[in-house]
Amino acid sequence: MARTDETCRYVRVSELFVYEKFSRVAAQAVEAGDICAVCGIDDIQIGETIADKISEKPLPAIKVEEPTVKMAFSINTSPFVGREVCWFVCLALVAVVVVIAVVVIAVVVIA
């Protein structure tokens, strides 16, 4: 494995998976462009290259700004807490009533 500080070290991959359709399948080897999951490397970082022992030519390191993802979790304190589902159900019922009314009017006009 080639690290971002231009040093190399040997690592052992314990499991290798590829994605076929929407499932993960065990694999023996992958090629460039394959989307895979690698298990067994403890301290790998973004931008480091996993390469064959023979080639050992790392890709140019990429720099990722920290933090790359920022998330805030909190409880729902909106005035509509617990009412979201009812709101959509009410809108759906109103739409059904409007469609029924239009069909009844159309039937009355045609008759």
N, CA, C and O atoms as a MOPAC input file, in Angstrom:
PM7 MOZYME 1SCF
protein

 N      0.85100 1    -1.16300 1     0.00000 1
 C      0.00000 1     0.00000 1     0.00000 1
 C      0.90200 1     1.23200 1     0.00000 1
 O      1.84200 1     1.32300 1     0.79000 1
 N      0.61200 1     2.16400 1    -0.87800 1
 C      1.37600 1     3.41000 1    -0.95900 1
 C      0.62700 1     4.46800 1    -0.16900 1
 O     -0.55200 1     4.72000 1    -0.41900 1
 N      1.30700 1     5.08000 1     0.77500 1
 C      0.69100 1     6.07700 1     1.64000 1
 C      0.80800 1     7.46000 1     1.02600 1
 O      1.54900 1     7.65900 1     0.06300 1
 N      0.07800 1     8.41100 1     1.58200 1
 C      0.09200 1     9.77300 1     1.04800 1
 C      1.41500 1    10.48000 1     1.31500 1
 O      1.73800 1    11.45100 1     0.63100 1
 N      2.18900 1    10.01300 1     2.29700 1
 C      3.49700 1    10.63100 1     2.57500 1
 C      4.61600 1     9.97500 1     1.75500 1
 O      5.78900 1    10.08700 1     2.11100 1
 N      4.25900 1     9.29300 1     0.66500 1
 C      5.17100 1     8.68200 1    -0.30100 1
 C      5.97700 1     7.51800 1     0.25500 1
 O      7.03100 1     7.18900 1    -0.28900 1
 N      5.50900 1     6.89100 1     1.32100 1
 C      6.13700 1     5.67200 1     1.81600 1
 C      5.25900 1     4.49100 1     1.41100 1
 O      4.06400 1     4.64600 1     1.15900 1
 N      5.87300 1     3.30900 1     1.35400 1
 C      5.12700 1     2.10100 1     0.99800 1
 C      5.22500 1     1.10400 1     2.13800 1
 O      6.22300 1     1.06500 1     2.85900 1
 N      4.17700 1     0.29400 1     2.29900 1
 C      4.20300 1    -0.78500 1     3.28100 1
 C      3.36600 1    -1.93600 1     2.73700 1
 O      2.49800 1    -1.74300 1     1.88600 1
 N      3.63900 1    -3.12500 1     3.23800 1
 C      2.90900 1    -4.30400 1     2.81100 1
 C      1.72400 1    -4.52900 1     3.73500 1
 O      1.84300 1    -4.41900 1     4.95500 1
 N      0.59100 1    -4.84200 1     3.14500 1
 C     -0.61600 1    -5.14800 1     3.91300 1
 C     -1.22500 1    -6.42100 1     3.33200 1
 O     -0.95300 1    -6.78600 1     2.18800 1
 N     -2.04600 1    -7.08800 1     4.12800 1
 C     -2.72400 1    -8.30000 1     3.66600 1
 C     -4.22600 1    -8.02300 1     3.67100 1
 O     -4.79400 1    -7.60500 1     4.68100 1
 N     -4.85100 1    -8.26500 1     2.53000 1
 C     -6.29400 1    -8.12100 1     2.39200 1
 C     -6.92700 1    -9.43400 1     2.83400 1
 O     -6.63100 1   -10.49000 1     2.27600 1
 N     -7.80700 1    -9.36400 1     3.84900 1
 C     -8.41900 1   -10.59900 1     4.35000 1
 C     -9.62300 1   -11.03200 1     3.50900 1
 O     -9.82700 1   -12.22500 1     3.28700 1
 N    -10.41500 1   -10.07000 1     3.04300 1
 C    -11.57200 1   -10.39000 1     2.20400 1
 C    -11.71200 1    -9.33500 1     1.11900 1
 O    -11.37200 1    -8.16900 1     1.31900 1
 N    -12.21200 1    -9.75700 1    -0.02000 1
 C    -12.41400 1    -8.86300 1    -1.15700 1
 C    -13.78400 1    -9.14400 1    -1.75000 1
 O    -14.11800 1   -10.29300 1    -2.04000 1
 N    -14.57600 1    -8.09500 1    -1.93000 1
 C    -15.92500 1    -8.23400 1    -2.46500 1
 C    -16.10800 1    -7.30000 1    -3.64800 1
 O    -15.55100 1    -6.20200 1    -3.67100 1
 N    -16.88200 1    -7.73100 1    -4.62600 1
 C    -17.30900 1    -6.87700 1    -5.73300 1
 C    -18.82400 1    -6.78400 1    -5.67500 1
 O    -19.49000 1    -7.60300 1    -5.04200 1
 N    -19.34900 1    -5.78300 1    -6.34100 1
 C    -20.78900 1    -5.58100 1    -6.35900 1
 C    -21.35000 1    -6.01500 1    -7.70300 1
 O    -20.94400 1    -5.51000 1    -8.75000 1
 N    -22.28300 1    -6.95200 1    -7.66500 1
 C    -22.98500 1    -7.40500 1    -8.86000 1
 C    -24.45900 1    -7.09700 1    -8.65200 1
 O    -25.09600 1    -7.61300 1    -7.73400 1
 N    -24.98000 1    -6.25400 1    -9.51600 1
 C    -26.34100 1    -5.74300 1    -9.38300 1
 C    -26.44300 1    -5.01700 1    -8.04700 1
 O    -25.79700 1    -3.98400 1    -7.87100 1
 N    -27.22400 1    -5.51600 1    -7.11100 1
 C    -27.34900 1    -4.83600 1    -5.82300 1
 C    -26.84300 1    -5.68200 1    -4.67200 1
 O    -27.19300 1    -5.42700 1    -3.52000 1
 N    -26.02500 1    -6.68600 1    -4.96100 1
 C    -25.52700 1    -7.54300 1    -3.90400 1
 C    -24.00200 1    -7.57900 1    -3.92900 1
 O    -23.36800 1    -7.30000 1    -4.94700 1
 N    -23.43800 1    -7.92800 1    -2.78400 1
 C    -21.99400 1    -8.01900 1    -2.62700 1
 C    -21.58300 1    -9.47900 1    -2.75300 1
 O    -22.14400 1   -10.34800 1    -2.08600 1
 N    -20.59500 1    -9.75000 1    -3.61800 1
 C    -20.16100 1   -11.11200 1    -3.91800 1
 C    -18.65600 1   -11.21200 1    -3.66800 1
 O    -17.90600 1   -10.31100 1    -4.04300 1
 N    -18.21500 1   -12.29400 1    -3.04300 1
 C    -16.78800 1   -12.50700 1    -2.79000 1
 C    -16.04300 1   -12.63800 1    -4.11200 1
 O    -16.55600 1   -13.21300 1    -5.07300 1
 N    -14.80700 1   -12.08900 1    -4.14900 1
 C    -14.00600 1   -12.12300 1    -5.37600 1
 C    -12.56400 1   -12.48000 1    -5.03600 1
 O    -12.11800 1   -12.29600 1    -3.90400 1
 N    -11.84800 1   -12.98600 1    -6.01900 1
 C    -10.43700 1   -13.31100 1    -5.85900 1
 C     -9.54000 1   -12.16900 1    -6.33200 1
 O     -8.43700 1   -11.99000 1    -5.81600 1
 N    -10.01600 1   -11.39100 1    -7.32000 1
 C     -9.22300 1   -10.29800 1    -7.88100 1
 C    -10.15500 1    -9.22300 1    -8.41900 1
 O    -11.31600 1    -9.49000 1    -8.72700 1
 N     -9.63800 1    -8.01400 1    -8.52600 1
 C    -10.37400 1    -6.90600 1    -9.13100 1
 C     -9.45900 1    -6.20800 1   -10.12400 1
 O     -8.23600 1    -6.32900 1   -10.05900 1
 N    -10.07600 1    -5.47600 1   -11.04600 1
 C     -9.32000 1    -4.73400 1   -12.04700 1
 C     -9.62500 1    -3.25000 1   -11.90500 1
 O    -10.53000 1    -2.86300 1   -11.16600 1
 N     -8.88100 1    -2.44000 1   -12.60200 1
 C     -9.10100 1    -1.00200 1   -12.57700 1
 C    -10.52100 1    -0.70200 1   -13.02900 1
 O    -10.96800 1    -1.21300 1   -14.05600 1
 N    -11.22300 1     0.11000 1   -12.28000 1
 C    -12.58900 1     0.48800 1   -12.61000 1
 C    -13.64400 1    -0.30500 1   -11.87400 1
 O    -14.80900 1     0.09200 1   -11.86400 1
 N    -13.27000 1    -1.42500 1   -11.25000 1
 C    -14.23300 1    -2.21700 1   -10.47600 1
 C    -14.54200 1    -1.51100 1    -9.16200 1
 O    -13.65800 1    -0.93000 1    -8.53300 1
 N    -15.79500 1    -1.56700 1    -8.76100 1
 C    -16.18500 1    -1.05600 1    -7.44300 1
 C    -16.12600 1    -2.23800 1    -6.49500 1
 O    -16.79200 1    -3.25000 1    -6.71200 1
 N    -15.32300 1    -2.11100 1    -5.43500 1
 C    -15.11200 1    -3.24200 1    -4.54300 1
 C    -15.06400 1    -2.79000 1    -3.09600 1
 O    -14.93600 1    -1.60400 1    -2.79500 1
 N    -15.17100 1    -3.77400 1    -2.20500 1
 C    -15.01000 1    -3.55400 1    -0.76400 1
 C    -13.82800 1    -4.39200 1    -0.32100 1
 O    -13.73100 1    -5.57300 1    -0.65600 1
 N    -12.92100 1    -3.77300 1     0.44000 1
 C    -11.70200 1    -4.43600 1     0.89100 1
 C    -11.74000 1    -4.52500 1     2.41000 1
 O    -12.02100 1    -3.53600 1     3.08800 1
 N    -11.45700 1    -5.71200 1     2.94400 1
 C    -11.43000 1    -5.90900 1     4.39500 1
 C    -10.02400 1    -6.31500 1     4.82600 1
 O     -9.31600 1    -7.00700 1     4.09300 1
 N     -9.62700 1    -5.88100 1     6.01900 1
 C     -8.37000 1    -6.33300 1     6.59200 1
 C     -7.29000 1    -5.28400 1     6.71600 1
 O     -6.24000 1    -5.56800 1     7.29400 1
 N     -7.49800 1    -4.07900 1     6.20000 1
 C     -6.48200 1    -3.02800 1     6.31700 1
 C     -6.93700 1    -2.08500 1     7.42400 1
 O     -7.97900 1    -1.44000 1     7.31700 1
 N     -6.13600 1    -2.01400 1     8.49600 1
 C     -6.55800 1    -1.27900 1     9.68600 1
 C     -6.56700 1     0.23500 1     9.52100 1
 O     -7.57800 1     0.88200 1     9.79500 1
 N     -5.47700 1     0.79300 1     9.08600 1
 C     -5.33700 1     2.25300 1     9.15200 1
 C     -5.16800 1     2.90300 1     7.78200 1
 O     -4.26000 1     3.71000 1     7.58200 1
 N     -6.03000 1     2.55600 1     6.85300 1
 C     -5.97200 1     3.16700 1     5.52200 1
 C     -6.69200 1     4.51200 1     5.55700 1
 O     -7.67500 1     4.67500 1     6.28000 1
 N     -6.21000 1     5.46000 1     4.78800 1
 C     -6.78000 1     6.80100 1     4.73800 1
 C     -7.22200 1     7.12400 1     3.31800 1
 O     -6.83300 1     6.44500 1     2.36800 1
 N     -8.03400 1     8.15900 1     3.18100 1
 C     -8.46700 1     8.61600 1     1.86100 1
 C     -7.24900 1     9.08900 1     1.08100 1
 O     -6.43700 1     9.85100 1     1.60600 1
 N     -7.11200 1     8.64800 1    -0.16400 1
 C     -6.01500 1     9.07400 1    -1.02200 1
 C     -4.86600 1     8.09300 1    -1.09200 1
 O     -3.94100 1     8.30100 1    -1.87800 1
 N     -4.88600 1     7.03300 1    -0.30300 1
 C     -3.82200 1     6.04800 1    -0.34800 1
 C     -4.12700 1     4.99900 1    -1.40900 1
 O     -5.29300 1     4.71600 1    -1.68600 1
 N     -3.08900 1     4.42300 1    -2.00500 1
 C     -3.23300 1     3.49300 1    -3.11800 1
 C     -2.94500 1     2.07200 1    -2.66500 1
 O     -1.92800 1     1.80200 1    -2.02500 1
 N     -3.86200 1     1.16000 1    -3.01100 1
 C     -3.61100 1    -0.26300 1    -2.81300 1
 C     -3.13400 1    -0.79300 1    -4.16700 1
 O     -3.86100 1    -0.74100 1    -5.15900 1
 N     -1.90700 1    -1.30000 1    -4.18900 1
 C     -1.32600 1    -1.74900 1    -5.45800 1
 C     -0.73200 1    -3.14000 1    -5.29800 1
 O     -0.56200 1    -3.63700 1    -4.18400 1
 N     -0.42200 1    -3.75400 1    -6.42600 1
 C      0.23000 1    -5.05200 1    -6.44700 1
 C      1.67000 1    -4.89900 1    -5.95800 1
 O      2.26500 1    -3.83200 1    -6.11300 1
 N      2.23800 1    -5.96700 1    -5.36500 1
 C      3.61400 1    -5.91700 1    -4.87300 1
 C      4.60100 1    -5.57500 1    -5.98600 1
 O      5.61200 1    -4.91800 1    -5.74000 1
 N      4.31300 1    -6.01500 1    -7.19800 1
 C      5.25300 1    -5.84100 1    -8.30700 1
 C      5.28100 1    -4.39300 1    -8.79400 1
 O      6.36000 1    -3.84400 1    -9.01600 1
 N      4.12400 1    -3.77000 1    -8.96200 1
 C      4.09300 1    -2.43300 1    -9.56600 1
 C      4.43900 1    -1.33400 1    -8.56400 1
 O      5.28800 1    -0.49200 1    -8.85500 1
 N      3.81500 1    -1.32100 1    -7.41500 1
 C      4.07400 1    -0.34100 1    -6.34900 1
 C      4.10600 1     1.10600 1    -6.82000 1
 O      4.77400 1     1.92600 1    -6.18900 1
 N      3.42000 1     1.45300 1    -7.89200 1
 C      3.38500 1     2.84400 1    -8.34700 1
 C      2.09900 1     3.47500 1    -7.83800 1
 O      1.02000 1     3.14800 1    -8.33300 1
 N      2.18600 1     4.36800 1    -6.86500 1
 C      0.96200 1     4.95600 1    -6.31400 1
 C      0.36400 1     6.00400 1    -7.23200 1
 O      1.06100 1     6.64800 1    -8.01600 1
 N     -0.93700 1     6.15700 1    -7.11500 1
 C     -1.61200 1     7.25900 1    -7.80200 1
 C     -1.26900 1     8.55200 1    -7.08700 1
 O     -0.90800 1     8.51800 1    -5.91000 1
 N     -1.37000 1     9.68700 1    -7.75600 1
 C     -1.12800 1    10.95200 1    -7.06000 1
 C     -2.10300 1    11.10900 1    -5.89100 1
 O     -3.29500 1    10.83200 1    -6.02600 1
 N     -1.59400 1    11.54900 1    -4.76500 1
 C     -2.42600 1    11.69300 1    -3.57000 1
 C     -3.44800 1    12.80700 1    -3.76900 1
 O     -3.16200 1    13.83500 1    -4.38300 1
 N     -4.63700 1    12.58000 1    -3.23800 1
 C     -5.66500 1    13.62200 1    -3.28900 1
 C     -5.80500 1    14.22500 1    -1.90100 1
 O     -5.60400 1    13.53900 1    -0.89800 1
 N     -6.13800 1    15.47000 1    -1.84300 1
 C     -6.34400 1    16.15800 1    -0.57400 1
 C     -7.83500 1    16.38900 1    -0.38600 1
 O     -8.50000 1    16.92500 1    -1.27200 1
 N     -8.35300 1    15.99100 1     0.74900 1
 C     -9.76500 1    16.16800 1     1.07000 1
 C     -9.84800 1    17.11400 1     2.25500 1
 O     -9.21000 1    16.89200 1     3.28400 1
 N    -10.63500 1    18.16800 1     2.10600 1
 C    -10.78200 1    19.12600 1     3.18800 1
 C    -11.52200 1    18.47600 1     4.34500 1
 O    -12.44200 1    17.68400 1     4.13800 1
 N    -11.12300 1    18.81100 1     5.54800 1
 C    -11.79700 1    18.28000 1     6.73600 1
 C    -12.73600 1    19.32900 1     7.28400 1
 O    -12.37200 1    20.50400 1     7.23700 1
 N    -13.88400 1    19.02300 1     7.78800 1
 C    -14.56300 1    17.74500 1     7.64300 1
 C    -15.20900 1    17.65100 1     6.27700 1
 O    -15.64500 1    18.65600 1     5.71600 1
 N    -15.27100 1    16.44600 1     5.74500 1
 C    -15.89200 1    16.25800 1     4.43900 1
 C    -17.40500 1    16.18300 1     4.55400 1
 O    -18.11900 1    16.52300 1     3.61100 1
 N    -17.89400 1    15.74000 1     5.69900 1
 C    -19.33400 1    15.64400 1     5.93200 1
 C    -19.62700 1    16.23800 1     7.29800 1
 O    -18.93700 1    15.94300 1     8.27400 1
 N    -20.64900 1    17.07100 1     7.36300 1
 C    -21.05500 1    17.64200 1     8.63700 1
 C    -22.53700 1    17.36400 1     8.82000 1
 O    -23.35200 1    17.72300 1     7.97100 1
 N    -22.88500 1    16.72300 1     9.93400 1
 C    -24.27300 1    16.36800 1    10.19300 1
 C    -24.65000 1    16.82500 1    11.59200 1
 O    -23.83600 1    16.77000 1    12.51400 1
 N    -25.87600 1    17.27200 1    11.74300 1
 C    -26.39600 1    17.64700 1    13.05800 1
 C    -27.66400 1    16.85000 1    13.31100 1
 O    -28.58700 1    16.86100 1    12.49700 1
 N    -27.70400 1    16.16500 1    14.43200 1
 C    -28.86900 1    15.37500 1    14.80000 1
 C    -29.54400 1    16.03600 1    15.99500 1
 O    -28.89000 1    16.39000 1    16.97600 1
 N    -30.84900 1    16.19400 1    15.90100 1
 C    -31.60400 1    16.75700 1    17.01900 1
 C    -33.02900 1    16.24200 1    16.97000 1
 O    -33.44400 1    15.61400 1    15.99500 1
 N    -33.77100 1    16.51200 1    18.02800 1
 C    -35.15800 1    16.07200 1    18.05300 1
 C    -36.00400 1    17.03000 1    17.23500 1
 O    -35.61300 1    18.17700 1    17.01400 1
 N    -37.15200 1    16.57000 1    16.78900 1
 C    -38.05900 1    17.38500 1    15.98700 1
 C    -38.79400 1    18.35100 1    16.91400 1
 O    -39.57400 1    17.92700 1    17.76700 1
 N    -38.54400 1    19.63600 1    16.74600 1
 C    -39.18600 1    20.65300 1    17.59700 1
 C    -40.11300 1    21.54900 1    16.80100 1
 O    -40.47900 1    22.62700 1    17.27100 1
 N    -40.50100 1    21.12700 1    15.60600 1
 C    -41.37200 1    21.95600 1    14.78000 1
 C    -42.78900 1    21.96800 1    15.34800 1
 O    -43.16800 1    21.05200 1    16.07800 1
 N    -43.57500 1    22.99300 1    15.02100 1
 C    -44.95000 1    23.01900 1    15.51600 1
 C    -45.82500 1    21.92200 1    14.91700 1
 O    -46.91100 1    21.65200 1    15.43000 1
 N    -45.37000 1    21.28800 1    13.84200 1
 C    -46.14500 1    20.22500 1    13.19800 1
 C    -45.65100 1    18.84100 1    13.58200 1
 O    -45.91300 1    17.88200 1    12.85600 1
 N    -44.94200 1    18.70000 1    14.70200 1
 C    -44.39200 1    17.41900 1    15.10400 1
 C    -45.52400 1    16.39600 1    15.24600 1
 O    -46.52300 1    16.65400 1    15.91700 1
 N    -45.35800 1    15.25500 1    14.61600 1
 C    -46.35700 1    14.20000 1    14.66300 1
 C    -47.51900 1    14.39600 1    13.72700 1
 O    -48.41000 1    13.54800 1    13.67900 1
 N    -47.55000 1    15.47900 1    12.98000 1
 C    -48.67700 1    15.76000 1    12.09400 1
 C    -48.33500 1    15.60300 1    10.61700 1
 O    -49.21900 1    15.73800 1     9.77100 1
 N    -47.08200 1    15.32300 1    10.28400 1
 C    -46.67800 1    15.25300 1     8.88500 1
 C    -47.45900 1    14.18600 1     8.12700 1
 O    -47.92000 1    14.44000 1     7.01400 1
 N    -47.61600 1    13.01500 1     8.69900 1
 C    -48.32000 1    11.94000 1     8.02600 1
 C    -49.77800 1    12.32100 1     7.82300 1
 O    -50.33100 1    12.09600 1     6.74600 1
 N    -50.40200 1    12.89200 1     8.83600 1
 C    -51.80200 1    13.29900 1     8.72700 1
 C    -51.96900 1    14.32500 1     7.61400 1
 O    -52.95300 1    14.27700 1     6.87600 1
 N    -51.03400 1    15.24200 1     7.48300 1
 C    -51.10300 1    16.28100 1     6.45400 1
 C    -51.14500 1    15.66600 1     5.06600 1
 O    -51.97400 1    16.05200 1     4.24100 1
 N    -50.25800 1    14.71000 1     4.80000 1
 C    -50.22000 1    14.08000 1     3.49100 1
 C    -51.45900 1    13.21300 1     3.25700 1
 O    -51.97100 1    13.15200 1     2.13900 1
 N    -51.93700 1    12.54900 1     4.29900 1
 C    -53.14600 1    11.73600 1     4.17100 1
 C    -54.33800 1    12.63600 1     3.85700 1
 O    -55.17100 1    12.29300 1     3.01800 1
 N    -54.42200 1    13.78000 1     4.52200 1
 C    -55.51300 1    14.72200 1     4.26600 1
 C    -55.46300 1    15.23200 1     2.82600 1
 O    -56.50000 1    15.32400 1     2.16900 1
 N    -54.28200 1    15.56000 1     2.33400 1
 C    -54.15100 1    16.01700 1     0.95400 1
 C    -54.57300 1    14.92200 1    -0.02700 1
 O    -55.22700 1    15.20800 1    -1.03000 1
 N    -54.20300 1    13.68000 1     0.25300 1
 C    -54.57000 1    12.57200 1    -0.61600 1
 C    -56.08300 1    12.37700 1    -0.62400 1
 O    -56.67000 1    12.12700 1    -1.67700 1
 N    -56.71300 1    12.48900 1     0.53500 1
 C    -58.16700 1    12.34500 1     0.60700 1
 C    -58.87000 1    13.45900 1    -0.15600 1
 O    -59.85900 1    13.20800 1    -0.84400 1
 N    -58.37200 1    14.68000 1    -0.04200 1
 C    -58.95700 1    15.80200 1    -0.77900 1
 C    -58.82500 1    15.55100 1    -2.27400 1
 O    -59.76600 1    15.81300 1    -3.02300 1
 N    -57.68200 1    15.05200 1    -2.72600 1
 C    -57.48500 1    14.76500 1    -4.14400 1
 C    -58.45500 1    13.68700 1    -4.62100 1
 O    -58.99600 1    13.79300 1    -5.72100 1
 N    -58.68300 1    12.65500 1    -3.81600 1
 C    -59.62500 1    11.59400 1    -4.18100 1
 C    -61.03700 1    12.14900 1    -4.27500 1
 O    -61.77500 1    11.81300 1    -5.20200 1
 N    -61.42100 1    12.99500 1    -3.32300 1
 C    -62.76400 1    13.59100 1    -3.33500 1
 C    -62.94400 1    14.46100 1    -4.57500 1
 O    -64.01000 1    14.44200 1    -5.18800 1
 N    -61.91300 1    15.22700 1    -4.95500 1
 C    -61.99400 1    16.08400 1    -6.13500 1
 C    -62.15200 1    15.22300 1    -7.39100 1
 O    -62.95400 1    15.55400 1    -8.26400 1
 N    -61.40200 1    14.12800 1    -7.49300 1
 C    -61.50300 1    13.24700 1    -8.65800 1
 C    -62.89200 1    12.63500 1    -8.72800 1
 O    -63.48000 1    12.56700 1    -9.80700 1
 N    -63.42400 1    12.19000 1    -7.60400 1
 C    -64.77200 1    11.61400 1    -7.59000 1
 C    -65.80800 1    12.65700 1    -8.01300 1
 O    -66.73300 1    12.34800 1    -8.76300 1
 N    -65.65000 1    13.88800 1    -7.53100 1
 C    -66.58900 1    14.95100 1    -7.89000 1
 C    -66.53800 1    15.23500 1    -9.38900 1
 O    -67.57800 1    15.44900 1   -10.01200 1
 N    -65.35500 1    15.24000 1    -9.96900 1
 C    -65.21700 1    15.49100 1   -11.40500 1
 C    -65.86000 1    14.36600 1   -12.20100 1
 O    -66.51900 1    14.62100 1   -13.20900 1
 N    -65.67700 1    13.11500 1   -11.76000 1
 C    -66.27400 1    11.98000 1   -12.44200 1
 C    -67.79600 1    12.05100 1   -12.34800 1
 O    -68.48400 1    11.79400 1   -13.33700 1
 N    -68.33500 1    12.39600 1   -11.17700 1
 C    -69.78300 1    12.51100 1   -11.02500 1
 C    -70.34500 1    13.60600 1   -11.91100 1
 O    -71.38300 1    13.42300 1   -12.54800 1
 N    -69.66300 1    14.74400 1   -11.95500 1
 C    -70.11300 1    15.85300 1   -12.80700 1
 C    -70.07400 1    15.43400 1   -14.27500 1
 O    -70.99100 1    15.75300 1   -15.03200 1
 N    -69.02000 1    14.72200 1   -14.68600 1
 C    -68.90800 1    14.27000 1   -16.06700 1
 C    -70.01500 1    13.29500 1   -16.41300 1
 O    -70.57000 1    13.35400 1   -17.51000 1
 N    -70.34300 1    12.40400 1   -15.50000 1
 C    -71.40200 1    11.42800 1   -15.73700 1
 C    -72.75100 1    12.13900 1   -15.84500 1
 O    -73.57200 1    11.78800 1   -16.69300 1
 N    -72.98200 1    13.13400 1   -14.99300 1
 C    -74.24300 1    13.88100 1   -15.00000 1
 C    -74.36700 1    14.67200 1   -16.30200 1
 O    -75.44300 1    14.71200 1   -16.89900 1
 N    -73.27700 1    15.30200 1   -16.74600 1
 C    -73.30900 1    16.09900 1   -17.96900 1
 C    -73.54100 1    15.20400 1   -19.17700 1
 O    -74.30400 1    15.55700 1   -20.07600 1
 N    -72.88100 1    14.03800 1   -19.20100 1
 C    -73.02400 1    13.12600 1   -20.34100 1
 C    -74.44500 1    12.54600 1   -20.38700 1
 O    -75.02700 1    12.37800 1   -21.45900 1
 N    -74.98500 1    12.24700 1   -19.20500 1
 C    -76.32000 1    11.65100 1   -19.16300 1
 C    -77.31100 1    12.73300 1   -19.47600 1
 O    -78.51500 1    12.47900 1   -19.50300 1

